Amino acid sequence: MKKTVVLGATTNPVRAAYAAVERMARQNLEVVPIGVRKGKIAGIIIQHDQPDIENVHTVTLYLNPQRQEQYYTYILEQLQPQRLIFNPGTENPELAQLARKRGIEVEMACTLVMLSMGSY
């Protein structure tokens, strides 16, 4: 199964990151939410800081480009995903270029749309 890390997860149910985790859980996709506040989404505990997670297929970003900088090494060297999704408002040419140089597939897309269309 393809494991997804949702970076920028939140317990706020009106946010897209919350909806993405919830929808992935409903579709029985393996998802690991990472956020700054404690809580759960669809019964899944939100992880904090930069936890050690293995076999990550996708990282989907819900952080603005300035907040992404502290995660560059974590994403690229520790998580080493096969795919990096920049959701609307998270587009970051610098991180995208660094990811492509490492052979990571980069998508400027909306995870929620991808999930609803079956193209995730």
N, CA, C and O atoms as a GROMACS GRO file, in nm:
protein
  480
    1MET      N    1   0.084  -0.118   0.000
    1MET     CA    2   0.000   0.000   0.000
    1MET      C    3   0.089   0.125   0.000
    1MET      O    4   0.196   0.126   0.060
    2LYS      N    5   0.043   0.228  -0.067
    2LYS     CA    6   0.119   0.352  -0.079
    2LYS      C    7   0.090   0.442   0.041
    2LYS      O    8  -0.022   0.490   0.058
    3LYS      N    9   0.192   0.465   0.122
    3LYS     CA   10   0.178   0.548   0.243
    3LYS      C   11   0.192   0.694   0.206
    3LYS      O   12   0.281   0.732   0.130
    4THR      N   13   0.101   0.776   0.260
    4THR     CA   14   0.103   0.920   0.237
    4THR      C   15   0.125   0.994   0.367
    4THR      O   16   0.062   0.964   0.468
    5VAL      N   17   0.215   1.092   0.364
    5VAL     CA   18   0.235   1.184   0.475
    5VAL      C   19   0.165   1.314   0.438
    5VAL      O   20   0.192   1.372   0.333
    6VAL      N   21   0.075   1.359   0.525
    6VAL     CA   22   0.008   1.488   0.508
    6VAL      C   23   0.080   1.586   0.598
    6VAL      O   24   0.064   1.583   0.720
    7LEU      N   25   0.159   1.674   0.538
    7LEU     CA   26   0.240   1.770   0.613
    7LEU      C   27   0.163   1.901   0.622
    7LEU      O   28   0.140   1.969   0.523
    8GLY      N   29   0.125   1.935   0.747
    8GLY     CA   30   0.042   2.053   0.770
    8GLY      C   31  -0.097   2.013   0.815
    8GLY      O   32  -0.192   2.090   0.801
    9ALA      N   33  -0.108   1.892   0.870
    9ALA     CA   34  -0.237   1.842   0.917
    9ALA      C   35  -0.288   1.928   1.033
    9ALA      O   36  -0.210   1.987   1.107
   10THR      N   37  -0.419   1.934   1.046
   10THR     CA   38  -0.483   2.015   1.148
   10THR      C   39  -0.612   1.948   1.196
   10THR      O   40  -0.672   1.869   1.124
   11THR      N   41  -0.651   1.982   1.317
   11THR     CA   42  -0.777   1.929   1.370
   11THR      C   43  -0.896   2.015   1.329
   11THR      O   44  -1.009   1.984   1.365
   12ASN      N   45  -0.871   2.122   1.255
   12ASN     CA   46  -0.978   2.212   1.211
   12ASN      C   47  -1.052   2.147   1.093
   12ASN      O   48  -0.996   2.135   0.984
   13PRO      N   49  -1.178   2.105   1.114
   13PRO     CA   50  -1.251   2.032   1.010
   13PRO      C   51  -1.285   2.112   0.884
   13PRO      O   52  -1.329   2.053   0.785
   14VAL      N   53  -1.267   2.242   0.886
   14VAL     CA   54  -1.294   2.320   0.765
   14VAL      C   55  -1.172   2.334   0.675
   14VAL      O   56  -1.181   2.389   0.566
   15ARG      N   57  -1.057   2.286   0.720
   15ARG     CA   58  -0.934   2.296   0.642
   15ARG      C   59  -0.918   2.178   0.546
   15ARG      O   60  -0.962   2.067   0.576
   16ALA      N   61  -0.856   2.204   0.433
   16ALA     CA   62  -0.836   2.100   0.331
   16ALA      C   63  -0.749   1.986   0.382
   16ALA      O   64  -0.771   1.871   0.346
   17ALA      N   65  -0.650   2.017   0.465
   17ALA     CA   66  -0.561   1.912   0.517
   17ALA      C   67  -0.641   1.812   0.601
   17ALA      O   68  -0.616   1.692   0.595
   18TYR      N   69  -0.734   1.861   0.679
   18TYR     CA   70  -0.821   1.774   0.759
   18TYR      C   71  -0.904   1.684   0.666
   18TYR      O   72  -0.911   1.563   0.686
   19ALA      N   73  -0.965   1.746   0.566
   19ALA     CA   74  -1.049   1.671   0.473
   19ALA      C   75  -0.968   1.566   0.398
   19ALA      O   76  -1.017   1.456   0.372
   20ALA      N   77  -0.844   1.598   0.363
   20ALA     CA   78  -0.760   1.502   0.290
   20ALA      C   79  -0.732   1.379   0.376
   20ALA      O   80  -0.744   1.266   0.328
   21VAL      N   81  -0.695   1.400   0.502
   21VAL     CA   82  -0.668   1.286   0.591
   21VAL      C   83  -0.795   1.204   0.610
   21VAL      O   84  -0.792   1.081   0.602
   22GLU      N   85  -0.905   1.272   0.634
   22GLU     CA   86  -1.032   1.203   0.655
   22GLU      C   87  -1.072   1.120   0.533
   22GLU      O   88  -1.114   1.006   0.547
   23ARG      N   89  -1.058   1.177   0.415
   23ARG     CA   90  -1.095   1.107   0.293
   23ARG      C   91  -1.003   0.988   0.266
   23ARG      O   92  -1.049   0.881   0.225
   24MET      N   93  -0.873   1.006   0.290
   24MET     CA   94  -0.780   0.894   0.272
   24MET      C   95  -0.814   0.780   0.368
   24MET      O   96  -0.811   0.663   0.330
   25ALA      N   97  -0.846   0.815   0.492
   25ALA     CA   98  -0.882   0.713   0.590
   25ALA      C   99  -1.009   0.638   0.545
   25ALA      O  100  -1.015   0.515   0.555
   26ARG      N  101  -1.108   0.711   0.495
   26ARG     CA  102  -1.231   0.648   0.446
   26ARG      C  103  -1.206   0.556   0.328
   26ARG      O  104  -1.276   0.457   0.310
   27GLN      N  105  -1.105   0.590   0.248
   27GLN     CA  106  -1.072   0.508   0.131
   27GLN      C  107  -0.970   0.399   0.166
   27GLN      O  108  -0.915   0.334   0.077
   28ASN      N  109  -0.945   0.382   0.295
   28ASN     CA  110  -0.851   0.280   0.345
   28ASN      C  111  -0.710   0.297   0.289
   28ASN      O  112  -0.641   0.199   0.264
   29LEU      N  113  -0.669   0.422   0.270
   29LEU     CA  114  -0.532   0.451   0.230
   29LEU      C  115  -0.450   0.473   0.356
   29LEU      O  116  -0.500   0.528   0.454
   30GLU      N  117  -0.325   0.432   0.354
   30GLU     CA  118  -0.239   0.451   0.470
   30GLU      C  119  -0.192   0.596   0.473
   30GLU      O  120  -0.125   0.643   0.381
   31VAL      N  121  -0.229   0.667   0.579
   31VAL     CA  122  -0.200   0.810   0.588
   31VAL      C  123  -0.141   0.842   0.726
   31VAL      O  124  -0.186   0.790   0.828
   32VAL      N  125  -0.040   0.930   0.724
   32VAL     CA  126   0.025   0.975   0.847
   32VAL      C  127   0.016   1.128   0.848
   32VAL      O  128   0.087   1.194   0.774
   33PRO      N  129  -0.072   1.184   0.932
   33PRO     CA  130  -0.080   1.329   0.943
   33PRO      C  131   0.029   1.384   1.034
   33PRO      O  132   0.057   1.329   1.141
   34ILE      N  133   0.091   1.493   0.991
   34ILE     CA  134   0.191   1.562   1.072
   34ILE      C  135   0.148   1.708   1.084
   34ILE      O  136   0.122   1.775   0.984
   35GLY      N  137   0.139   1.756   1.208
   35GLY     CA  138   0.096   1.893   1.232
   35GLY      C  139   0.162   1.948   1.357
   35GLY      O  140   0.246   1.883   1.418
   36VAL      N  141   0.123   2.069   1.394
   36VAL     CA  142   0.183   2.133   1.510
   36VAL      C  143   0.101   2.116   1.637
   36VAL      O  144   0.154   2.131   1.747
   37ARG      N  145  -0.026   2.084   1.625
   37ARG     CA  146  -0.111   2.068   1.743
   37ARG      C  147  -0.151   1.922   1.762
   37ARG      O  148  -0.166   1.846   1.667
   38LYS      N  149  -0.168   1.886   1.888
   38LYS     CA  150  -0.211   1.751   1.921
   38LYS      C  151  -0.357   1.731   1.880
   38LYS      O  152  -0.436   1.825   1.879
   39GLY      N  153  -0.389   1.608   1.848
   39GLY     CA  154  -0.526   1.576   1.814
   39GLY      C  155  -0.533   1.455   1.724
   39GLY      O  156  -0.433   1.387   1.700
   40LYS      N  157  -0.654   1.428   1.676
   40LYS     CA  158  -0.678   1.315   1.587
   40LYS      C  159  -0.766   1.359   1.472
   40LYS      O  160  -0.846   1.452   1.483
   41ILE      N  161  -0.749   1.290   1.362
   41ILE     CA  162  -0.836   1.305   1.246
   41ILE      C  163  -0.880   1.165   1.207
   41ILE      O  164  -0.796   1.079   1.179
   42ALA      N  165  -1.009   1.140   1.206
   42ALA     CA  166  -1.062   1.008   1.170
   42ALA      C  167  -0.998   0.898   1.254
   42ALA      O  168  -0.973   0.788   1.206
   43GLY      N  169  -0.972   0.930   1.381
   43GLY     CA  170  -0.912   0.833   1.471
   43GLY      C  171  -0.761   0.817   1.458
   43GLY      O  172  -0.702   0.737   1.529
   44ILE      N  173  -0.699   0.893   1.370
   44ILE     CA  174  -0.554   0.885   1.348
   44ILE      C  175  -0.486   0.998   1.423
   44ILE      O  176  -0.523   1.114   1.407
   45ILE      N  177  -0.388   0.964   1.505
   45ILE     CA  178  -0.317   1.064   1.584
   45ILE      C  179  -0.228   1.149   1.493
   45ILE      O  180  -0.156   1.098   1.408
   46ILE      N  181  -0.236   1.281   1.513
   46ILE     CA  182  -0.151   1.373   1.439
   46ILE      C  183  -0.011   1.367   1.501
   46ILE      O  184   0.005   1.393   1.620
   47GLN      N  185   0.088   1.334   1.420
   47GLN     CA  186   0.227   1.328   1.464
   47GLN      C  187   0.284   1.470   1.470
   47GLN      O  188   0.229   1.562   1.409
   48HIS      N  189   0.392   1.487   1.545
   48HIS     CA  190   0.454   1.618   1.562
   48HIS      C  191   0.600   1.616   1.520
   48HIS      O  192   0.661   1.510   1.504
   49ASP      N  193   0.654   1.735   1.503
   49ASP     CA  194   0.795   1.753   1.468
   49ASP      C  195   0.828   1.682   1.337
   49ASP      O  196   0.762   1.705   1.236
   50GLN      N  197   0.928   1.596   1.339
   50GLN     CA  198   0.971   1.526   1.218
   50GLN      C  199   0.989   1.377   1.252
   50GLN      O  200   1.102   1.329   1.263
   51PRO      N  201   0.879   1.306   1.270
   51PRO     CA  202   0.888   1.166   1.311
   51PRO      C  203   0.952   1.078   1.204
   51PRO      O  204   0.945   1.108   1.084
   52ASP      N  205   1.014   0.971   1.249
   52ASP     CA  206   1.074   0.875   1.158
   52ASP      C  207   0.964   0.789   1.097
   52ASP      O  208   0.898   0.713   1.168
   53ILE      N  209   0.946   0.801   0.967
   53ILE     CA  210   0.842   0.726   0.897
   53ILE      C  211   0.909   0.659   0.778
   53ILE      O  212   0.979   0.723   0.699
   54GLU      N  213   0.887   0.530   0.765
   54GLU     CA  214   0.950   0.454   0.656
   54GLU      C  215   0.850   0.425   0.544
   54GLU      O  216   0.729   0.429   0.564
   55ASN      N  217   0.906   0.395   0.428
   55ASN     CA  218   0.828   0.352   0.312
   55ASN      C  219   0.721   0.454   0.271
   55ASN      O  220   0.606   0.417   0.247
   56VAL      N  221   0.759   0.579   0.264
   56VAL     CA  222   0.666   0.684   0.225
   56VAL      C  223   0.660   0.692   0.073
   56VAL      O  224   0.763   0.706   0.007
   57HIS      N  225   0.541   0.682   0.020
   57HIS     CA  226   0.523   0.698  -0.124
   57HIS      C  227   0.502   0.844  -0.162
   57HIS      O  228   0.564   0.895  -0.255
   58THR      N  229   0.412   0.913  -0.087
   58THR     CA  230   0.373   1.049  -0.121
   58THR      C  231   0.378   1.140   0.000
   58THR      O  232   0.338   1.101   0.110
   59VAL      N  233   0.426   1.260  -0.022
   59VAL     CA  234   0.411   1.368   0.076
   59VAL      C  235   0.321   1.471   0.010
   59VAL      O  236   0.352   1.520  -0.099
   60THR      N  237   0.211   1.505   0.074
   60THR     CA  238   0.123   1.609   0.023
   60THR      C  239   0.130   1.727   0.119
   60THR      O  240   0.109   1.713   0.239
   61LEU      N  241   0.160   1.844   0.063
   61LEU     CA  242   0.190   1.963   0.142
   61LEU      C  243   0.069   2.053   0.163
   61LEU      O  244  -0.005   2.085   0.070
   62TYR      N  245   0.051   2.093   0.288
   62TYR     CA  246  -0.049   2.192   0.327
   62TYR      C  247   0.018   2.300   0.411
   62TYR      O  248  -0.040   2.349   0.508
   63LEU      N  249   0.140   2.336   0.374
   63LEU     CA  250   0.216   2.442   0.440
   63LEU      C  251   0.256   2.544   0.335
   63LEU      O  252   0.288   2.507   0.222
   64ASN      N  253   0.253   2.672   0.370
   64ASN     CA  254   0.297   2.772   0.273
   64ASN      C  255   0.448   2.758   0.252
   64ASN      O  256   0.516   2.700   0.336
   65PRO      N  257   0.500   2.811   0.143
   65PRO     CA  258   0.642   2.792   0.111
   65PRO      C  259   0.739   2.833   0.221
   65PRO      O  260   0.841   2.767   0.240
   66GLN      N  261   0.709   2.940   0.295
   66GLN     CA  262   0.799   2.984   0.402
   66GLN      C  263   0.806   2.879   0.513
   66GLN      O  264   0.913   2.855   0.568
   67ARG      N  265   0.694   2.818   0.546
   67ARG     CA  266   0.691   2.717   0.652
   67ARG      C  267   0.750   2.584   0.605
   67ARG      O  268   0.785   2.500   0.688
   68GLN      N  269   0.761   2.564   0.474
   68GLN     CA  270   0.817   2.440   0.420
   68GLN      C  271   0.968   2.431   0.440
   68GLN      O  272   1.023   2.322   0.452
   69GLU      N  273   1.036   2.546   0.445
   69GLU     CA  274   1.182   2.548   0.448
   69GLU      C  275   1.240   2.461   0.558
   69GLU      O  276   1.340   2.393   0.537
   70GLN      N  277   1.180   2.462   0.675
   70GLN     CA  278   1.232   2.383   0.787
   70GLN      C  279   1.217   2.232   0.765
   70GLN      O  280   1.273   2.152   0.840
   71TYR      N  281   1.140   2.194   0.662
   71TYR     CA  282   1.116   2.052   0.633
   71TYR      C  283   1.191   2.000   0.511
   71TYR      O  284   1.177   1.882   0.477
   72TYR      N  285   1.269   2.083   0.443
   72TYR     CA  286   1.338   2.039   0.321
   72TYR      C  287   1.418   1.911   0.344
   72TYR      O  288   1.398   1.812   0.274
   73THR      N  289   1.506   1.912   0.442
   73THR     CA  290   1.591   1.796   0.468
   73THR      C  291   1.506   1.677   0.510
   73THR      O  292   1.530   1.564   0.467
   74TYR      N  293   1.407   1.702   0.593
   74TYR     CA  294   1.318   1.596   0.638
   74TYR      C  295   1.248   1.528   0.521
   74TYR      O  296   1.245   1.405   0.512
   75ILE      N  297   1.192   1.608   0.432
   75ILE     CA  298   1.120   1.552   0.317
   75ILE      C  299   1.216   1.480   0.223
   75ILE      O  300   1.194   1.364   0.189
   76LEU      N  301   1.321   1.549   0.183
   76LEU     CA  302   1.409   1.498   0.078
   76LEU      C  303   1.503   1.387   0.124
   76LEU      O  304   1.529   1.293   0.048
   77GLU      N  305   1.554   1.396   0.245
   77GLU     CA  306   1.656   1.299   0.289
   77GLU      C  307   1.604   1.194   0.385
   77GLU      O  308   1.651   1.080   0.384
   78GLN      N  309   1.509   1.230   0.469
   78GLN     CA  310   1.459   1.132   0.564
   78GLN      C  311   1.339   1.055   0.508
   78GLN      O  312   1.339   0.932   0.507
   79LEU      N  313   1.237   1.126   0.462
   79LEU     CA  314   1.118   1.058   0.411
   79LEU      C  315   1.143   0.998   0.273
   79LEU      O  316   1.094   0.889   0.244
   80GLN      N  317   1.218   1.066   0.189
   80GLN     CA  318   1.251   1.021   0.054
   80GLN      C  319   1.128   0.966  -0.021
   80GLN      O  320   1.126   0.850  -0.061
   81PRO      N  321   1.026   1.051  -0.039
   81PRO     CA  322   0.906   1.004  -0.108
   81PRO      C  323   0.930   0.983  -0.257
   81PRO      O  324   1.027   1.033  -0.313
   82GLN      N  325   0.840   0.909  -0.318
   82GLN     CA  326   0.844   0.893  -0.463
   82GLN      C  327   0.770   1.009  -0.530
   82GLN      O  328   0.797   1.041  -0.646
   83ARG      N  329   0.677   1.071  -0.454
   83ARG     CA  330   0.595   1.179  -0.511
   83ARG      C  331   0.576   1.288  -0.407
   83ARG      O  332   0.561   1.260  -0.288
   84LEU      N  333   0.575   1.414  -0.454
   84LEU     CA  334   0.553   1.530  -0.371
   84LEU      C  335   0.442   1.613  -0.435
   84LEU      O  336   0.454   1.656  -0.550
   85ILE      N  337   0.333   1.633  -0.360
   85ILE     CA  338   0.219   1.708  -0.413
   85ILE      C  339   0.214   1.845  -0.346
   85ILE      O  340   0.211   1.856  -0.223
   86PHE      N  341   0.214   1.949  -0.428
   86PHE     CA  342   0.198   2.086  -0.382
   86PHE      C  343   0.052   2.124  -0.403
   86PHE      O  344   0.009   2.146  -0.517
   87ASN      N  345  -0.024   2.132  -0.296
   87ASN     CA  346  -0.164   2.171  -0.305
   87ASN      C  347  -0.174   2.321  -0.332
   87ASN      O  348  -0.075   2.392  -0.313
   88PRO      N  349  -0.289   2.371  -0.378
   88PRO     CA  350  -0.303   2.514  -0.407
   88PRO      C  351  -0.259   2.599  -0.288
   88PRO      O  352  -0.302   2.578  -0.175
   89GLY      N  353  -0.174   2.697  -0.317
   89GLY     CA  354  -0.121   2.786  -0.215
   89GLY      C  355   0.010   2.740  -0.154
   89GLY      O  356   0.072   2.812  -0.075
   90THR      N  357   0.054   2.620  -0.190
   90THR     CA  358   0.179   2.567  -0.134
   90THR      C  359   0.290   2.559  -0.239
   90THR      O  360   0.399   2.511  -0.209
   91GLU      N  361   0.263   2.604  -0.359
   91GLU     CA  362   0.359   2.594  -0.468
   91GLU      C  363   0.492   2.657  -0.428
   91GLU      O  364   0.497   2.768  -0.375
   92ASN      N  365   0.601   2.583  -0.453
   92ASN     CA  366   0.733   2.626  -0.411
   92ASN      C  367   0.835   2.579  -0.514
   92ASN      O  368   0.881   2.465  -0.509
   93PRO      N  369   0.872   2.666  -0.609
   93PRO     CA  370   0.966   2.627  -0.715
   93PRO      C  371   1.099   2.574  -0.662
   93PRO      O  372   1.155   2.481  -0.721
   94GLU      N  373   1.150   2.631  -0.553
   94GLU     CA  374   1.278   2.587  -0.498
   94GLU      C  375   1.270   2.441  -0.451
   94GLU      O  376   1.355   2.359  -0.489
   95LEU      N  377   1.170   2.409  -0.370
   95LEU     CA  378   1.155   2.272  -0.321
   95LEU      C  379   1.123   2.176  -0.435
   95LEU      O  380   1.170   2.062  -0.437
   96ALA      N  381   1.043   2.221  -0.529
   96ALA     CA  382   1.009   2.136  -0.644
   96ALA      C  383   1.134   2.100  -0.723
   96ALA      O  384   1.152   1.985  -0.763
   97GLN      N  385   1.221   2.197  -0.744
   97GLN     CA  386   1.345   2.172  -0.818
   97GLN      C  387   1.436   2.076  -0.741
   97GLN      O  388   1.494   1.985  -0.801
   98LEU      N  389   1.448   2.095  -0.610
   98LEU     CA  390   1.530   2.005  -0.529
   98LEU      C  391   1.476   1.863  -0.534
   98LEU      O  392   1.552   1.766  -0.540
   99ALA      N  393   1.345   1.850  -0.530
   99ALA     CA  394   1.282   1.718  -0.535
   99ALA      C  395   1.307   1.651  -0.670
   99ALA      O  396   1.344   1.533  -0.676
  100ARG      N  397   1.287   1.725  -0.778
  100ARG     CA  398   1.309   1.668  -0.912
  100ARG      C  399   1.453   1.621  -0.930
  100ARG      O  400   1.477   1.518  -0.992
  101LYS      N  401   1.548   1.696  -0.875
  101LYS     CA  402   1.689   1.656  -0.885
  101LYS      C  403   1.715   1.523  -0.817
  101LYS      O  404   1.811   1.453  -0.851
  102ARG      N  405   1.630   1.486  -0.721
  102ARG     CA  406   1.644   1.359  -0.650
  102ARG      C  407   1.555   1.251  -0.711
  102ARG      O  408   1.544   1.141  -0.657
  103GLY      N  409   1.493   1.282  -0.824
  103GLY     CA  410   1.410   1.183  -0.892
  103GLY      C  411   1.271   1.168  -0.834
  103GLY      O  412   1.202   1.069  -0.860
  104ILE      N  413   1.228   1.266  -0.755
  104ILE     CA  414   1.095   1.263  -0.696
  104ILE      C  415   0.996   1.326  -0.793
  104ILE      O  416   1.019   1.435  -0.845
  105GLU      N  417   0.886   1.256  -0.817
  105GLU     CA  418   0.780   1.309  -0.902
  105GLU      C  419   0.715   1.426  -0.831
  105GLU      O  420   0.680   1.416  -0.713
  106VAL      N  421   0.700   1.539  -0.901
  106VAL     CA  422   0.641   1.659  -0.843
  106VAL      C  423   0.509   1.689  -0.914
  106VAL      O  424   0.502   1.690  -1.037
  107GLU      N  425   0.405   1.714  -0.833
  107GLU     CA  426   0.275   1.749  -0.889
  107GLU      C  427   0.224   1.876  -0.823
  107GLU      O  428   0.225   1.888  -0.701
  108MET      N  429   0.179   1.968  -0.905
  108MET     CA  430   0.108   2.086  -0.858
  108MET      C  431  -0.039   2.051  -0.877
  108MET      O  432  -0.093   2.065  -0.987
  109ALA      N  433  -0.103   2.007  -0.770
  109ALA     CA  434  -0.238   1.953  -0.783
  109ALA      C  435  -0.310   1.965  -0.650
  109ALA      O  436  -0.250   2.002  -0.549
  110CYS      N  437  -0.437   1.934  -0.651
  110CYS     CA  438  -0.518   1.933  -0.530
  110CYS      C  439  -0.544   1.788  -0.491
  110CYS      O  440  -0.609   1.714  -0.565
  111THR      N  441  -0.494   1.749  -0.376
  111THR     CA  442  -0.510   1.612  -0.329
  111THR      C  443  -0.658   1.575  -0.321
  111THR      O  444  -0.695   1.464  -0.357
  112LEU      N  445  -0.742   1.666  -0.274
  112LEU     CA  446  -0.885   1.636  -0.262
  112LEU      C  447  -0.949   1.608  -0.396
  112LEU      O  448  -1.030   1.517  -0.408
  113VAL      N  449  -0.912   1.684  -0.497
  113VAL     CA  450  -0.964   1.660  -0.633
  113VAL      C  451  -0.914   1.526  -0.684
  113VAL      O  452  -0.990   1.448  -0.742
  114MET      N  453  -0.786   1.499  -0.664
  114MET     CA  454  -0.730   1.371  -0.708
  114MET      C  455  -0.802   1.254  -0.644
  114MET      O  456  -0.832   1.154  -0.710
  115LEU      N  457  -0.828   1.265  -0.514
  115LEU     CA  458  -0.898   1.157  -0.443
  115LEU      C  459  -1.040   1.140  -0.494
  115LEU      O  460  -1.087   1.027  -0.509
  116SER      N  461  -1.109   1.251  -0.520
  116SER     CA  462  -1.248   1.242  -0.565
  116SER      C  463  -1.259   1.190  -0.708
  116SER      O  464  -1.360   1.131  -0.744
  117MET      N  465  -1.155   1.211  -0.789
  117MET     CA  466  -1.158   1.165  -0.929
  117MET      C  467  -1.099   1.027  -0.945
  117MET      O  468  -1.103   0.970  -1.054
  118GLY      N  469  -1.043   0.972  -0.838
  118GLY     CA  470  -0.982   0.840  -0.848
  118GLY      C  471  -0.846   0.842  -0.915
  118GLY      O  472  -0.798   0.739  -0.961
  119SER      N  473  -0.783   0.960  -0.921
  119SER     CA  474  -0.652   0.971  -0.986
  119SER      C  475  -0.538   0.984  -0.886
  119SER      O  476  -0.426   1.020  -0.922
  120TYR      N  477  -0.566   0.956  -0.761
  120TYR     CA  478  -0.466   0.970  -0.657
  120TYR      C  479  -0.364   0.858  -0.669
  120TYR      O  480  -0.269   0.852  -0.590
   0.00000   0.00000   0.00000
